[in-house]
């Protein structure tokens, strides 16, 4: 167990806060920590019975386009399932008729508190895409064989998406959905 002794907010942004300072270890010794505090997010994989839809967008932190499942940041106290539905519709123009919870993952447990809630949307219908003004998103639809090839070839690099697809593939095998 670790306990903050003198945490100081070093940065307060619109997406996250950085806190740093001394902590006390369970042995009584002290150490220094830097933590990114993030409100969490959602990631949802839409499936229309034959195809999944991923989004490709430029990520300035990496300096490249990244292929990922639709995702977004939670606001304080917001229901993850509701946020997942909103992000799915905004980014892809697909409305989830139902969601299946697929657990949660942490992106980088050594320094970041972000918890990502994962969902499948196994029944979707087409509606109007409503991108935010600054979003530049390309939709990428693929069938299950193409999705498997993407995973096996290690061309997919987004961790939350890899985890979500792996859980989706397991769900498909267990339930027989889409077969």
C-alpha positions in Angstrom: 0.0 0.0 0.0 1.2 3.5 -0.8 -0.1 6.7 0.7 0.4 10.3 -0.6 2.3 12.5 1.8 2.5 15.8 -0.1 0.8 15.5 -3.5 1.0 18.6 -5.6 -1.0 19.3 -8.8 1.7 20.1 -11.3 -0.7 20.4 -14.3 -4.5 20.8 -14.6 -5.8 20.3 -18.1 -9.1 19.7 -19.8 -8.4 16.0 -20.2 -6.2 15.0 -17.3 -4.4 16.3 -14.1 -0.8 15.5 -13.2 0.0 15.1 -9.5 3.4 14.5 -8.1 5.1 14.2 -4.7 6.2 11.9 -2.0 4.4 8.8 -0.9 4.9 6.5 2.1 5.4 2.8 1.4 3.9 0.2 3.7 7.4 -0.2 5.2 7.4 3.4 6.3 10.0 4.4 3.7 9.2 7.3 1.3 9.4 7.4 -2.5 8.5 9.9 -5.3 5.5 9.4 -7.7 4.1 11.2 -10.7 0.5 10.3 -11.6 -1.7 11.2 -14.5 -5.3 11.4 -13.1 -7.8 10.7 -15.9 -11.6 10.4 -15.5 -11.7 7.3 -17.6 -13.1 6.4 -20.9 -15.1 4.0 -23.0 -14.4 1.9 -26.1 -17.0 0.1 -28.1 -16.9 -2.3 -31.0 -19.9 -2.2 -33.4 -20.9 -5.4 -35.2 -23.7 -5.5 -37.8 -23.8 -9.3 -38.0 -21.1 -9.4 -40.7 -18.8 -6.5 -40.3 -17.1 -4.5 -37.5 -16.4 -0.8 -37.9 -13.2 0.7 -36.7 -12.0 4.3 -36.9 -8.8 5.6 -38.3 -7.6 8.9 -37.1 -4.4 10.9 -36.7 -3.0 10.9 -33.2 -0.6 13.8 -32.6 1.0 12.2 -29.5 2.3 9.4 -31.9 2.6 11.4 -35.1 0.7 8.8 -37.1 -2.7 7.5 -38.0 -4.1 4.9 -35.6 -6.8 2.3 -36.3 -9.0 1.8 -33.2 -12.4 1.0 -32.0 -14.6 4.1 -31.4 -13.8 5.6 -28.0 -14.2 8.6 -25.8 -13.6 10.2 -22.4 -16.0 10.0 -19.6 -17.2 13.1 -17.8 -17.4 13.0 -14.0 -20.2 10.7 -12.8 -21.3 9.8 -16.4 -22.6 6.3 -17.1 -20.1 4.4 -19.2 -22.7 2.6 -21.3 -24.4 5.9 -22.2 -21.1 7.5 -23.1 -20.3 4.4 -25.3 -23.6 4.8 -27.2 -23.0 8.5 -27.7 -19.4 8.1 -28.9 -20.4 5.2 -31.3 -23.1 7.3 -32.9 -21.0 10.5 -33.1 -17.9 8.8 -34.6 -19.4 6.2 -36.8 -23.1 7.1 -37.5 -24.1 3.7 -36.0 -26.6 3.5 -33.2 -26.3 0.6 -30.7 -29.6 -1.3 -30.3 -27.9 -3.0 -27.4 -24.6 -3.1 -25.6 -22.7 -6.0 -24.1 -20.3 -5.1 -21.3 -16.9 -6.6 -21.9 -15.1 -5.5 -18.7 -12.5 -2.8 -18.1 -8.8 -2.3 -18.8 -6.1 0.1 -17.6 -3.9 1.6 -20.3 -0.7 2.2 -18.3 -0.9 1.2 -14.6 2.5 2.5 -13.6 1.5 6.2 -13.8 -2.0 6.7 -15.1 -5.4 6.2 -13.5 -7.4 5.9 -16.7 -9.9 3.0 -16.6 -11.4 2.1 -20.0 -14.9 0.5 -20.0 -15.2 -1.9 -22.9 -18.4 -2.8 -24.8 -19.6 -4.7 -27.9 -22.5 -3.3 -29.9 -23.8 -6.6 -31.6 -26.8 -4.9 -33.1 -26.4 -1.5 -34.8 -28.4 0.5 -37.2 -27.2 3.3 -39.5 -28.0 6.9 -38.5 -26.2 10.2 -39.1 -22.6 10.5 -38.2 -22.1 13.6 -35.9 -18.3 14.3 -35.7 -17.1 17.1 -33.4 -15.6 20.0 -35.4 -12.0 19.0 -34.7 -12.4 15.3 -35.4 -11.1 13.8 -38.7 -12.2 10.2 -38.7 -12.1 7.6 -41.5 -14.4 4.6 -41.1 -12.9 1.2 -41.7 -15.3 -1.7 -42.1 -14.1 -5.3 -42.2 -15.5 -8.8 -41.9 -14.4 -11.2 -39.2 -11.8 -12.9 -41.3 -10.2 -9.5 -42.1 -10.4 -8.6 -38.4 -8.6 -11.9 -37.5 -5.9 -11.1 -40.0 -5.4 -7.7 -38.6 -4.9 -9.2 -35.1 -2.6 -12.0 -36.3 -0.4 -9.8 -38.5 0.2 -7.5 -35.5 -0.7 -4.4 -37.6 -3.2 -3.3 -35.0 -1.3 -1.3 -32.3 -4.0 0.3 -30.0 -4.0 -1.7 -26.8 -7.7 -1.0 -25.8 -8.8 -2.1 -29.3 -6.7 -5.2 -29.3 -8.1 -6.2 -25.9 -11.7 -5.4 -27.0 -11.4 -7.4 -30.2 -9.9 -10.4 -28.4 -12.8 -10.3 -25.9 -15.2 -10.0 -28.8 -13.7 -13.0 -30.6 -14.1 -15.0 -27.4 -17.7 -13.9 -26.9 -18.5 -14.9 -30.5 -17.0 -18.4 -30.0 -18.8 -18.9 -26.6 -22.2 -17.5 -27.7 -22.1 -18.6 -31.3 -23.3 -15.0 -32.2 -22.9 -14.0 -35.8 -22.3 -17.6 -36.9 
